[in-house]
Amino acid sequence: MTKQLRSAPVMRAVLDAVAERLLAGDEARIRIPEICQATGVNYGSVYHHFGSREGVIDAAYEALFVTYSENEMARWAALEIADSRRRFDEVLRGLLDPADHDTALSERAMIARIVAAAETRPIVRDVVVATQARVSEARARALAHGQRRGWLRDDASAAAMAGLVEAVSARFGAEDFLESGASPDEVARLVWQCLRGPR
C-alpha cells in the first residue's frame, strides 16, 4: 500500500473533524492544533496534505458541498425511474416538502454558507460551480421525465422549472427564511402548483 493510500483515511478524519466544526459554527473558531488533538494526526501531516489552515477549511467545504449535492442528485434520480403518476407525485412532493424539515433546512442553510464562503475562496467556488451544474442537470432530467409522461406542464422548459426549484431551495437556505412569515409547506405547495400548471 502506498503512503498516499495509507494517508487517505487519516486525512479523511481531519476533514470530518473540520466539517463537524463548520456545521456547529463559525470557521473562525477552527484551530488546527485542536483538530490534530481530536484526530491524533500530526500537525506537520495536516499542513503537508492541505498546505495551510485555509486549505483544510476549503477541502472541508468542498467535501460537505459534494456530499450534499450527491445526496440531492440521488433523490432527483428517483424521479427518472418513476413509472406512474402517483409514484412521480409522491417522490416530487417529498423533494419539495421533505418530511424532516429541520434536517432539510439545516442542509440548505449549510449549502448557503458554503456558497457564500466560495465568494472569497476560488478553489471552493470552482467546485461549487461544477457540482451545482451537475445538480441542475439532474433536476432538469427528472422534471423532463415528468413532462414527457404528461405529469408536468409543458409550456416551460425542464431547465427553467429546475431553476425555479433551485431558487426556492436557495431561499430555504437563507437564515432569515423562518422569519419571513412563509412556512416551508406553503412554499412547497406553491412550487408544486407552478410545476403542475393550470388544471
Beta strands, then each sheet from edge to edge (+ up, - down):
end
